[in-house]
């Protein structure tokens, strides 16, 4: 009986290991609850996870070309249903757009497609992109 319980728990442990494999242990303890993040919380997440966080910009390619968070991937929300596999399951993900509306749509799409994915957020705010490549969330 004990072996059966252990075997049943193995997939759960493997999933947890896969989900957080790219996140340092110290950062995992400080992760906010999944969902909407205001400007300050989103910036803190970016600062704490650095390269371990995947930032997905769901604006149009034209908007993306006018400025974006350095290192962000461009994946327009209109294309997301056909490109779900491009949203990683093994790394924390933050969606951004111009106002937070499209980012919230993207978040909901992924949340419904992958209810177990925990490290998932969207910026509930408005980014400002500067000509020098800097950005600020409001």
N, C-alpha and C positions, 0 to 999 in steps of 0.2 A: 504494500500500500504506500509506503514511504517513497519508493522509487517512482511510483505513478505520479504522486504529487510533485516530486522534484522534476520529472519529465514534463509535466504540465506547466510548470513555472518557467522552464528554460526559454520558451519563446518570448515571454514577457521580459526576462532579463536581457536577452539578446536585443530586443527592440529598444529598451532603455539605453543600452550601451551604444547602439547605432545612433539613436536620436541625439545623444549628447557627446558623441565621440570627438567632434570638432570644438567643443567648448571646454576651456579649462575648468577644473573643479571649483576654484575660487569664484569664477564668474557665475557658475550655475546657481550657487547659493543666493546670489543677489538678483537673479532674473525676475523681472516683473511678471505679473499674471498676464496670460495671453490676451490679446485684444487691442483696444485703442490706447495709444500713448500720446500725451501732450508733448509739446516741443521740448521741454527740459528733460523729460523722461526718455524721449527718443534719442536725444543727443547723448545722454548718459549711457544708454545702451550701446550706441555706436562707439563711444569712448572706451567702455569697459570690454566689449567683445572684439573690437578692432577688426582684424581680417577673418575672424571666426564668424562674423555676422554677414549674411547675404542680404544686401539691400537691393530690392527690385523696384524700379521706377515704372509705374504702370501708365504713364502719360504717353501721348503720341510720339512717334520718332521726331517730329518737328519740334515739339516741346523739349524733348530730351536733348536735342542738339543745341538748344539755347542755354543749357546749363543743367547740371545734375550733381548729385553727391558723388564725389570721387570713388571709383570702383563699383558704382551701381550698375546693375544689369538693366537693359531696356526690354521690357516685356509688356506691351500695351494691353490694357485690360480687355479690349475687344478680342485679342488673340489668345487670352489666357485659357479658355476652355479647350482649345485645340493644342495647347502647349503646356499642359499641367506638369508633364514629366520634367520640364525645365526648372520647376520650383523644387529645390532640394528638400528631402525629408530628413537628412542626416545633419543639417546645420540650422541654426536659428535664422529666421527670415523676418525682415522688416519691409513692408510695402510703403511706398511714398508716391504722392502725386502732387497736384497743384493746390488742392484745398482739403484733401482727406476723403473726399467722396468716392473717387475711383479706387483709392487704396482700401477703403472699407469694403467695397464690392469684391475686390480681389481677395481680401482676407476671408470674407464669407464664403467665396467659392472654394478656397482651399480648406477652410474649416469644415465645410459640408462634405467635401471629397475625402478628407483625411481627418476624421474627428479625433483621432488619438494624437495628432501632431500638436505638441505643447509649445514649442519655442517659435511662436508666430505672433506678429504684431503688425499694426499699421499706424502711420503718423496721422493723428487727428489734429492737423494744423497746416500751415502754409509755409513751404520752404521759400527762401529768397536766394537766388543764385547770382553771384557776382562775376564780372568779366575776368577776374584773376583766378577763377576756379573755386574760390571760397564759397561757402553757403552758410545760411543761418535758418533755423526753424523758428516760426512764430506761432 
